[in-house]
Amino acid sequence: MKKNIILTALFVMICWSTFAQQALSGGSDLVSPEVHENKTVTFRIFAPKAAEVKLTGDWMPADGRMPGAAAMSKNKDGLWTYTSPVLPSNLYNYSFLIDGLKTTDQNNVYLIRDVASLTNIFTIPGDRADRYDVKDVPHGTVAKRWYDSPGNNMRRRVTVYTPPGYETAKDKLPVLYLLHGMGGDEEAWPALGRATQILDNLIAQGKAKPMIVVMPNGNVAQQAAPGESAKGFYKPTFQLPNTMDGKFEETFPDVMKFIESNYRVSNKKADRAIAGLSMGGYHSLHISRFYPNTFDYIGLFSPAVLPDRKASSVVYKDFEQTLKKQKDNGYRLYWIGIGKTDFLYKNVTDYRAQLDKIGLKYTYQESEGGHTWTNWRDYLSTFVPLLFQ
């Protein structure tokens, strides 16, 4: 018996020694990414048999429509490393390219999904990241709720943020309907947009009124985000049936009815806002125009503007006349933001000229960069403090 115990102990020690050697030579104890005090970042991956390893990140100069890539250096043990230049405060995503195969960093558990792409993320501390890092402040509640959508003949999922203290308070709160872009879903703003952290921090700082934020799925062909419905697991796609054809706008009252029936929200126009990015900006533009006496606050973040010529929905009829009606009904804020290199820049410029022509006043913010979450997080951080004042 004693001999068996000794042999077992020796076996465990040998196994542990082997595991430890594997870890030391590039296994699980690697730190990647390592954010340095000078705001450079070192990335590491153990790939001894690889002939070439590159790092691709969204801070790198673009190669066409794709982020650029940089070669990593290999040491004699098969450890590849790369240290970035100094990076401004922000949230970044990256991937490795191992002999041309794109893969994630196995030493970084923080991942994010954008349509069908999965990438690692990290933040550089500072002013911009301070807006959406998790702080030691009171936190709101994020719920995934299902609602009946008779207009779409299905039950659908929506993400709802309620601010700190909502559960024990009694007052009715204002509501912001926050819409995602093409390829996104009800998980996009909480994950990629850091919307709930932005709201928590702004409310804690006294820069924003407590509000409920409703983040629906703008793809009426879906019940919910991929993998979260009865359809099961399938590969997400960028464009789905009924995308930007008017169906989402027509059936948007289904979302509002659910919120106003199940949450302690004000149903006054002065306490309703709608905003969105790209396709969500398009939806916000047309919903607020089609229901012209419903929202006092409208936010268009890098918005698409004009519908496809093939779209025959009643939503898109009498475009200019309904804009004039929206103007005549009155509103408190019509906010537009766009990046200087955004592919929708000209569309937004033309739309602003149309608004100028009919005298619809708006607030305009032009920023550096293009069609990116960096801009949309900034726009949300700017827009929210202007609401319900």
FIGUTI-803609 format. One line per field, with one value per residue (C-alpha): residue in one letter; x, z, y. Coordinates in nm, 2 decimals. Example, Ala and Ser with C-alpha at 12.3 -4.5 7.8 and 13.67 -1.06 7.14 Angstrom:
REM residues 2
resn [a:s]
xx [1.23:1.37]
zz [0.78:0.71]
yy [-0.45:-0.11]
REM end
This chain:
REM residues 389
resn [m:k:k:n:i:i:l:t:a:l:f:v:m:i:c:w:s:t:f:a:q:q:a:l:s:g:g:s:d:l:v:s:p:e:v:h:e:n:k:t:v:t:f:r:i:f:a:p:k:a:a:e:v:k:l:t:g:d:w:m:p:a:d:g:r:m:p:g:a:a:a:m:s:k:n:k:d:g:l:w:t:y:t:s:p:v:l:p:s:n:l:y:n:y:s:f:l:i:d:g:l:k:t:t:d:q:n:n:v:y:l:i:r:d:v:a:s:l:t:n:i:f:t:i:p:g:d:r:a:d:r:y:d:v:k:d:v:p:h:g:t:v:a:k:r:w:y:d:s:p:g:n:n:m:r:r:r:v:t:v:y:t:p:p:g:y:e:t:a:k:d:k:l:p:v:l:y:l:l:h:g:m:g:g:d:e:e:a:w:p:a:l:g:r:a:t:q:i:l:d:n:l:i:a:q:g:k:a:k:p:m:i:v:v:m:p:n:g:n:v:a:q:q:a:a:p:g:e:s:a:k:g:f:y:k:p:t:f:q:l:p:n:t:m:d:g:k:f:e:e:t:f:p:d:v:m:k:f:i:e:s:n:y:r:v:s:n:k:k:a:d:r:a:i:a:g:l:s:m:g:g:y:h:s:l:h:i:s:r:f:y:p:n:t:f:d:y:i:g:l:f:s:p:a:v:l:p:d:r:k:a:s:s:v:v:y:k:d:f:e:q:t:l:k:k:q:k:d:n:g:y:r:l:y:w:i:g:i:g:k:t:d:f:l:y:k:n:v:t:d:y:r:a:q:l:d:k:i:g:l:k:y:t:y:q:e:s:e:g:g:h:t:w:t:n:w:r:d:y:l:s:t:f:v:p:l:l:f:q]
xx [0.00:0.28:0.46:0.15:0.12:0.48:0.44:0.13:0.30:0.59:0.35:0.17:0.50:0.62:0.29:0.30:0.66:0.57:0.27:0.48:0.75:0.49:0.35:0.69:0.77:0.46:0.15:-0.11:0.10:0.17:0.05:-0.11:-0.19:0.03:-0.07:0.24:0.23:0.36:0.04:0.23:0.10:0.29:0.12:0.25:0.17:0.35:0.35:0.69:0.59:0.46:0.65:0.48:0.27:0.11:-0.10:-0.40:-0.58:-0.83:-0.58:-0.36:-0.38:-0.65:-0.56:-0.86:-1.17:-0.97:-0.74:-0.37:-0.14:0.22:0.47:0.56:0.91:0.99:1.25:1.44:1.17:0.89:0.74:0.62:0.59:0.50:0.49:0.26:0.33:0.18:-0.20:-0.46:-0.71:-0.98:-1.12:-0.94:-0.99:-0.73:-0.65:-0.35:-0.28:-0.08:0.04:-0.26:-0.51:-0.70:-0.74:-0.79:-0.55:-0.58:-0.43:-0.70:-1.04:-1.21:-1.38:-1.64:-1.87:-1.94:-2.17:-1.98:-1.63:-1.49:-1.20:-1.01:-1.04:-0.85:-0.86:-0.60:-0.68:-0.75:-1.01:-1.20:-1.19:-1.30:-1.64:-1.71:-1.48:-1.66:-1.62:-1.70:-2.03:-2.39:-2.49:-2.81:-2.98:-2.96:-3.25:-3.31:-3.69:-3.93:-4.22:-4.51:-4.48:-4.81:-4.68:-4.41:-4.62:-4.36:-4.22:-3.90:-3.62:-3.52:-3.24:-3.36:-3.13:-3.29:-3.08:-2.96:-3.24:-3.52:-3.65:-3.71:-3.82:-4.17:-4.13:-4.19:-3.87:-3.79:-3.69:-3.43:-3.47:-3.12:-3.09:-2.80:-2.65:-2.67:-2.54:-2.60:-2.88:-3.01:-2.66:-2.46:-2.50:-2.44:-2.13:-1.96:-2.11:-2.05:-2.39:-2.46:-2.13:-2.16:-2.51:-2.38:-2.09:-2.28:-2.56:-2.32:-2.14:-2.47:-2.42:-2.73:-3.08:-3.17:-3.34:-3.45:-3.26:-3.43:-3.22:-3.43:-3.33:-3.37:-3.38:-3.74:-3.65:-3.50:-3.66:-3.33:-2.96:-2.79:-2.79:-3.06:-3.37:-3.55:-3.35:-3.05:-2.69:-2.62:-2.36:-2.47:-2.50:-2.46:-2.79:-3.11:-3.46:-3.67:-3.36:-3.44:-3.76:-3.99:-4.11:-3.91:-4.04:-4.40:-4.39:-4.19:-4.50:-4.50:-4.17:-4.31:-4.63:-4.43:-4.21:-4.49:-4.70:-4.42:-4.19:-4.24:-4.19:-4.34:-4.54:-4.50:-4.32:-4.09:-3.97:-3.90:-3.58:-3.47:-3.12:-2.91:-2.60:-2.58:-2.89:-3.01:-2.97:-3.18:-3.44:-3.44:-3.47:-3.77:-3.95:-3.93:-4.06:-4.33:-4.46:-4.39:-4.53:-4.38:-4.01:-3.87:-3.51:-3.36:-3.00:-2.86:-2.51:-2.35:-2.69:-2.80:-3.06:-3.25:-3.44:-3.37:-3.57:-3.72:-3.87:-4.24:-4.33:-4.58:-4.31:-4.11:-4.39:-4.39:-4.04:-4.01:-4.37:-4.34:-4.02:-4.20:-4.47:-4.21:-4.06:-4.40:-4.49:-4.18:-3.90:-3.62:-3.31:-3.23:-2.87:-2.65:-2.29:-2.06:-1.69:-1.50:-1.39:-1.72:-1.85:-2.19:-2.04:-2.18:-2.53:-2.53:-2.41:-2.69:-2.95:-2.83:-2.89:-3.24:-3.30:-3.16:-3.40:-3.71:-3.57:-3.55:-3.29:-3.03:-2.71:-2.42:-2.10:-1.82:-1.54:-1.22:-1.24:-1.50:-1.78:-1.65:-1.76:-1.50:-1.72:-2.05:-1.95:-1.83:-2.16:-2.36:-2.15:-2.22:-2.59:-2.71:-2.63:-2.84:-3.16:-3.46:-3.31]
zz [0.00:0.10:-0.22:-0.43:-0.25:-0.33:-0.69:-0.72:-0.57:-0.81:-1.10:-0.99:-0.95:-1.30:-1.45:-1.27:-1.37:-1.74:-1.72:-1.55:-1.82:-2.09:-1.92:-1.89:-2.25:-2.38:-2.23:-2.00:-1.79:-2.08:-2.03:-2.35:-2.40:-2.15:-2.13:-2.02:-1.82:-2.13:-2.31:-2.54:-2.55:-2.59:-2.74:-2.71:-2.85:-2.84:-3.18:-3.23:-3.56:-3.73:-4.02:-3.99:-3.72:-3.76:-3.54:-3.68:-3.48:-3.54:-3.45:-3.74:-4.08:-4.29:-4.58:-4.80:-4.58:-4.34:-4.05:-4.13:-3.98:-3.84:-3.83:-3.49:-3.38:-3.29:-3.02:-3.01:-2.79:-3.04:-2.86:-3.09:-2.96:-3.08:-2.90:-3.03:-3.06:-2.79:-2.82:-2.73:-2.46:-2.61:-2.64:-2.91:-3.07:-3.23:-3.37:-3.46:-3.81:-3.78:-4.13:-4.27:-4.03:-3.83:-3.46:-3.12:-2.83:-2.61:-2.32:-2.33:-2.21:-2.31:-2.65:-2.84:-3.14:-3.42:-3.67:-3.74:-3.63:-3.28:-3.16:-2.84:-2.67:-2.43:-2.31:-2.28:-1.97:-1.99:-2.07:-2.34:-2.17:-1.84:-2.00:-2.04:-1.81:-1.51:-1.21:-0.85:-0.88:-0.85:-1.14:-1.33:-1.42:-1.77:-1.86:-2.17:-2.21:-2.46:-2.60:-2.83:-3.18:-3.35:-3.65:-3.70:-3.59:-3.34:-2.99:-3.00:-2.76:-2.63:-2.40:-2.13:-1.90:-1.58:-1.38:-1.02:-0.77:-1.02:-0.83:-0.51:-0.66:-0.76:-1.01:-1.38:-1.58:-1.93:-2.19:-2.46:-2.75:-2.87:-3.20:-3.35:-3.70:-3.98:-3.88:-3.51:-3.28:-2.92:-2.79:-2.99:-2.79:-2.45:-2.58:-2.86:-2.75:-2.38:-2.34:-1.99:-1.85:-2.02:-1.86:-1.52:-1.52:-1.65:-1.40:-1.11:-1.21:-1.22:-1.60:-1.71:-1.57:-1.46:-1.76:-1.90:-2.22:-2.46:-2.71:-2.95:-3.23:-3.55:-3.78:-3.79:-3.95:-3.62:-3.29:-3.12:-3.15:-3.31:-3.08:-2.85:-3.03:-3.12:-3.45:-3.25:-3.34:-3.69:-3.85:-3.83:-4.15:-4.22:-4.40:-4.34:-4.51:-4.45:-4.37:-4.40:-4.60:-4.35:-4.16:-3.84:-3.85:-3.90:-3.61:-3.37:-3.17:-3.06:-2.87:-2.72:-2.61:-2.42:-2.25:-2.14:-2.02:-1.82:-1.70:-1.50:-1.78:-1.88:-2.21:-2.26:-2.58:-2.36:-2.19:-2.50:-2.71:-3.00:-3.14:-3.34:-3.54:-3.91:-3.99:-3.64:-3.73:-4.04:-3.83:-3.58:-3.86:-4.02:-3.70:-3.56:-3.89:-3.95:-3.59:-3.59:-3.24:-3.04:-2.96:-2.84:-2.87:-3.19:-3.23:-3.57:-3.54:-3.88:-4.02:-4.35:-4.49:-4.81:-4.85:-5.13:-5.44:-5.43:-5.08:-5.11:-4.74:-4.65:-4.40:-4.68:-4.85:-4.85:-4.70:-4.70:-4.60:-4.29:-4.20:-4.21:-3.99:-3.74:-3.74:-3.70:-3.41:-3.23:-3.06:-2.82:-2.98:-3.33:-3.30:-3.59:-3.57:-3.85:-3.89:-4.15:-4.34:-4.30:-4.62:-4.54:-4.50:-4.83:-4.76:-4.43:-4.59:-4.84:-4.57:-4.37:-4.68:-4.70:-4.33:-4.38:-4.67:-4.47:-4.15:-3.93:-3.67:-3.56:-3.36:-3.56:-3.45:-3.69:-3.56:-3.69:-3.82:-4.00:-3.95:-3.61:-3.27:-3.14:-3.28:-3.18:-2.81:-2.82:-2.97:-2.71:-2.43:-2.58:-2.66:-2.33:-2.11:-2.34:-2.28:-2.06:-1.92]
yy [0.00:0.24:0.16:0.24:0.58:0.66:0.56:0.77:1.07:1.04:1.02:1.34:1.52:1.42:1.52:1.86:1.91:1.85:2.08:2.35:2.32:2.35:2.66:2.82:2.76:2.94:2.78:2.90:3.14:3.38:3.74:3.86:4.14:4.32:4.69:4.89:5.22:5.41:5.28:5.05:4.69:4.36:4.06:3.70:3.36:3.03:2.87:2.69:2.52:2.83:2.98:3.32:3.49:3.84:4.05:4.24:4.51:4.78:5.06:4.96:5.15:4.97:4.75:4.81:4.74:4.52:4.63:4.62:4.35:4.36:4.08:3.93:3.82:3.46:3.36:3.03:2.86:2.94:3.24:3.51:3.87:4.21:4.55:4.82:5.19:5.41:5.38:5.65:5.56:5.34:4.99:4.78:4.44:4.22:3.87:3.66:3.53:3.21:3.10:3.29:3.14:3.40:3.30:3.44:3.49:3.19:3.38:3.65:3.54:3.87:3.82:4.01:3.91:4.14:3.97:3.64:3.76:3.68:3.89:3.96:4.30:4.52:4.88:5.15:5.35:5.73:5.98:5.79:5.45:5.61:5.66:5.29:5.10:4.93:5.17:5.13:5.30:5.19:4.96:4.93:4.60:4.45:4.21:4.00:4.01:3.85:4.04:3.97:4.13:4.08:4.28:4.02:3.72:3.61:3.66:3.86:3.94:4.29:4.40:4.65:4.85:4.99:5.24:5.19:5.21:5.14:4.83:5.03:5.36:5.47:5.75:5.70:5.73:5.86:5.60:5.59:5.34:5.26:5.09:4.89:4.88:4.62:4.28:4.36:4.25:4.32:4.23:4.48:4.80:4.63:4.44:4.64:4.98:4.94:5.12:5.00:5.10:5.44:5.49:5.37:5.61:5.91:5.87:5.82:6.14:6.33:6.40:6.21:6.16:5.81:5.65:5.32:5.22:4.97:4.79:4.59:4.36:4.56:4.25:4.15:3.82:3.72:3.63:3.71:3.72:3.41:3.12:3.28:3.16:2.84:2.85:2.73:2.77:2.90:3.13:3.50:3.69:4.06:4.12:3.95:3.94:4.26:4.46:4.83:4.77:4.94:4.64:4.73:5.08:4.97:4.73:4.94:5.02:4.66:4.73:5.05:4.88:4.61:4.86:5.09:4.79:4.63:4.91:5.22:5.46:5.79:5.79:6.16:6.27:6.49:6.17:5.96:5.95:5.74:5.70:5.45:5.39:5.33:5.11:5.21:5.57:5.50:5.34:5.63:5.88:5.71:5.60:5.95:6.09:5.83:5.88:6.25:6.34:6.06:6.15:6.48:6.36:6.20:6.09:5.98:5.83:5.78:5.72:5.57:5.80:5.72:5.39:5.15:5.24:4.89:4.95:5.01:5.05:5.32:5.44:5.59:5.78:6.16:6.19:6.57:6.63:6.41:6.58:6.91:6.77:6.65:6.99:7.16:6.93:7.04:6.85:6.94:6.78:6.65:6.53:6.41:6.27:6.15:6.07:6.26:5.95:5.76:5.61:5.77:6.12:6.25:6.10:6.28:6.61:6.59:6.51:6.81:7.03:6.89:6.97:7.32:7.37:7.30:7.47:7.17:7.27:7.01:6.98:6.85:6.68:6.59:6.37:6.20:5.85:5.65:5.40:5.27:5.18:5.43:5.70:5.55:5.51:5.87:5.98:5.80:5.95:6.30:6.24:6.09:6.39:6.61:6.41:6.49:6.81]
REM end
